[in-house]
Amino acid sequence: MGRAWRSHSVGRDDTAIEEFRKLVAAAPDDIDALYGLGMALRSAGQGQEAREIFNKVLALLSNQEASTDDDANRLQMLRRMTQQQLSLIKG
């Protein structure tokens, strides 16, 4: 995961997308890997696919149950961040 985020943070989105796709292939419901994939796709100008990924993240988040206040805060924060990313996608 760290390698994918590092690639994204330095603008190597093609590499980041490849790395995030590997992570998602291994764990299709991993919210963090999906969110990262959406970020890299959006940054690379692949808005339609990024939108699909972010919508999947929102669906997964709505199915998550928080067991602690920290979990609830994290889920709420991820939901807001994902909605913000969706609002940035043109079209």
N, C-alpha and C positions, 0 to 999 in steps of 0.2 A: 504494500500500500504506500509506503514511504517513497519508494522509487517513482511510482506513478504521480504522486503529488509533487515531488521535486521536479519532474519533467514538466508538469503543468505550470508550476510556479516560474519556470525560466522560459516559458513560451514554446516548449517543444510538445505541442498538443498532439501531434500524430503519434509520438512515442507514448504520451500519457494515455491517449485513447486505447492504444494497443495493450498497455499494461492494465488499465482498468477493465478492458474487455476480458482479459485473462482472469482477473479476480472475480468478475461477475459470472464467468463460465463455471468457475469452481464453486461459487456460492451465489446463485441467482437472486436471492432475496437479501443480500447484504446491502443495507441502506447506505452505508458509508461509501462502498465501492460504486454503487449506482449513482449516488450524488456526485462523486468525483467524475464519473463518466459523463454525466450530464454537464458538468462544469467545463470539462475539456471539449466536449462536442460543441457547446455554445460558443466557447472561445475560438474554435476552429471554423465557425460559421455554419455549422450543421444544425441549424435551429430546429428543424422539424423533428429530427431524431432526439435532440436534447429535450424538446418538449415532451416527447413520449417517455423518455427516461424519468424526467422530473415528475410526470403524472404517476408513473409507477412508484416512485419514492413516496408521493403523497398517499397513494393507496396503501402501501405497506405501513406507513406511519399511522394511518387511521385504524389499522388492525393491531397495533402495538398497545400493550397495556403496561403502564408504569407501575413498578413495584415500590418505588420510593419517590420522595419529592424531587430528588436529583434526576431520576429517570423522567419524571413528568416535565421538568424544566428542559431537559435535553430534547425530548420529543417536541415540545412546543417550539423551541428554538429552531430545530431542524425543519419543522413545518413552515415557520415564517421565512427561513432562508430559502427554502425550495419555492415557496410562493413568490418571493422576490425575484428569484432567477427566472421563473416563468414569465413574470411581468417584463423582464428585460428582452425577451425573445420577440423579435419583430415578426409580423405576419400572422 
